[in-house]
């Protein structure tokens, strides 16, 4: 349980913080930054979070789909390149990073990978709903705004 929990929290924090940070570095407006923050959660959850933190839910929905497709297309190849063979680890990574679309791809690879992807997708949606608003408040506090 602990490795899964740590993977979920790290995945959620890294996905949100890197999205916000990259958008900020590229001059994205605060509204765009907040639309990017929850993009790694499943669409209904991500849209609700985006609305709560000042993002555009419709933009977030598009970003969620792009994130899912990218993860589904590149995820399994990435696992091959870096040598990850365990379907449990691969499933958790797919579920956290690319939610429903990645989970559908994971089930094509193996039932075990798909099951762990579905579990990780659900748990990461919950973790995203808890962590992203807190992370946004913390980052805004550090930035002085």
N, C-alpha and C positions, 0 to 999 in steps of 0.2 A: 503493500500500500504506500509506503513512504516514497519509494522511487517514482511511482506514478504521480503522487501529489507534487513532488518536487519538479518533475517534468512538466506538469500542467502549469504550475505557478511560474516557472522560468519561461516556458513558452509564451504564456499570456503577457508577462511583463516585457520580454524581449520584443515580441510582435508589436505591442502598443508603443513602447518607448522608441523603438527604431523608426516606426512609421511617423510618429509625431516629430522626432528629431530630424529625420530626412526632409519632411515637408517644411519644417522651420528653416533648415539650412538652404533649401531651394527657394525660399521666399513665399511659401504658401501661407495663405491667410489663416487666422485662428480657426475659422469655420471649416476650412479644408483639413487642417490638422486634426480637429475633433471628429471629422467624418472618417478619417483614416484610422484613428485609434482602435476602434473595435472590429476592424475588418476581418480578423481571423476567427470571429465567432460566427455561428450560423445566422442567416439573414434576419429572421425576426428579432432575435436577441440583439444583434449588432445595430439594427435600426432603432430599437428602443433606447439603447445606450447612447447612440449618436444624438438622438433627440434630447436626451437628458443633459448631456454635457455640452450642447451648443453646436453640434454638427448638423449636416443635412442628411436626413435618413435616406432620401432617394440616391444621393451620391454614395452613401455607405452601401446600399444594396448592390450597386454596380461594382463597387470595389470588392465586396464579398464574393460575387460571382467570378470576377477576374482572379482573385486569390485562390478560390477553389479549383478553377480550371488549371491554373498554373501549377498548383500542388499536385493535382491528379496527373497532369502530363509529365511533369519533371520529377515528381517524388520517387517513383520506383527506379528510375534511372540513377538518381542521386544516391539511393541506397546501394545500388550496384557499384557505383564509382567509389564510394567510401567504405564499402565492404560490410554494410549492416545486413545480416542474414536472418536475424531473429524476427519472426513475424509479430511477436508481441511488441517489441520496440518499434518496428516499422509501422504497426497499426496505431500505436499511441502518437507517434510523430505525425502521421497522416491526419488523424482526427484533430489534433491540436492546431496544425498548420492549415489544413485545407478542408475542414468541416465536412459537410454532406457530400459534396462532389468528390472529395478525396476518399471519403468512406465508401462510396459506390465503387471507386477504382480499387480500393483495398479488398473489397469482397470479390472482385474479379481475380485478384492475385491468390487469395486463400481465405477460407472461412474464419480462421483464427485472426488473421490480420484485419479482416473486416469487423469482427466482433470487438477487438481492442480499439479500433478506430472509432466505432460507434460509441463505445464507452468514453473514450477521450474527448470526442466531440461534445457529448452531453456535459461532461464534467468541466470542460474548458469554457463552455457557454456560461455555466454557473460562475466559474472563477473570473471570467471576463466581466460579468455583471458586478462582481464585488471589487475587483482590482482596478479596472480602468478608471472609474470615477475618482478613486483615491489617488491613482497615479497622476491623473490630469491635475488634480488639486495640488499635489506635491510639486509637479513640474512648473505649474503656474506660480507657485510660491517661490520657487528657486529663480524663476525668470523675473520676479518682481511684478507680476501682473495677474 
